């Protein structure tokens, strides 16, 4: 199912906060099995309750996945959602958008070269 405009808006809103963006960037670079919440807290330097709020926001918008391992919560980037969000930004490129004419297909992942778009 394709995410709705409202879902994408909520995801961008979540990424609009500098702390949440920093957390997501950290988690994207994190361990394959997930980054423990304590490690995230050490890296961003905020109180646990504040971190919990930001992680909940990222999880509610499906930008991260959370898994409990005993008493540890591990957070992983939800790459499918992140990829979909990126594609959402590019999806209209090949529908006559003038700004895309300067880009090449390699620079615009949403455009397929078979469509003949994104070339000058």
Residue pairs with C-beta under 8 A, 6 or more apart in sequence:
3 11
3 84
3 85
3 88
7 61
8 85
8 88
10 61
11 61
11 62
11 63
11 81
11 85
12 85
14 20
14 57
14 58
14 60
14 61
14 63
15 21
15 24
15 63
17 54
17 57
19 44
19 46
19 50
19 54
20 54
20 57
20 58
22 44
23 40
23 44
23 51
23 54
23 55
23 58
24 58
24 63
24 64
24 77
26 35
26 40
26 43
26 44
27 35
27 40
27 58
27 64
27 75
27 76
27 77
28 77
28 82
30 39
30 75
30 76
30 77
31 74
32 76
33 74
33 76
34 65
34 66
34 67
34 69
34 74
34 75
34 76
35 74
35 75
35 76
36 72
36 73
36 74
36 75
37 48
37 51
37 52
37 55
37 72
37 73
37 74
37 75
38 72
40 51
40 55
40 75
41 48
41 51
44 51
46 54
55 64
55 66
55 73
55 75
58 64
58 75
59 65
59 66
59 75
61 81
62 78
62 81
63 77
63 78
63 81
63 82
64 75
64 76
64 77
64 78
65 75
65 76
65 77
65 78
66 73
66 74
66 75
66 76
67 73
67 74
67 76
68 74
86 109
86 110
87 109
87 110
89 110
90 108
90 109
90 110
90 111
91 110
93 100
93 103
93 108
93 110
93 111
93 117
93 118
94 100
94 110
94 111
94 112
94 115
94 117
94 118
100 108
100 111
100 117
100 118
101 118
101 119
101 120
102 120
103 111
103 118
104 118
104 119
105 111
105 112
105 113
105 117
105 118
105 119
107 118
108 118
111 117
111 118
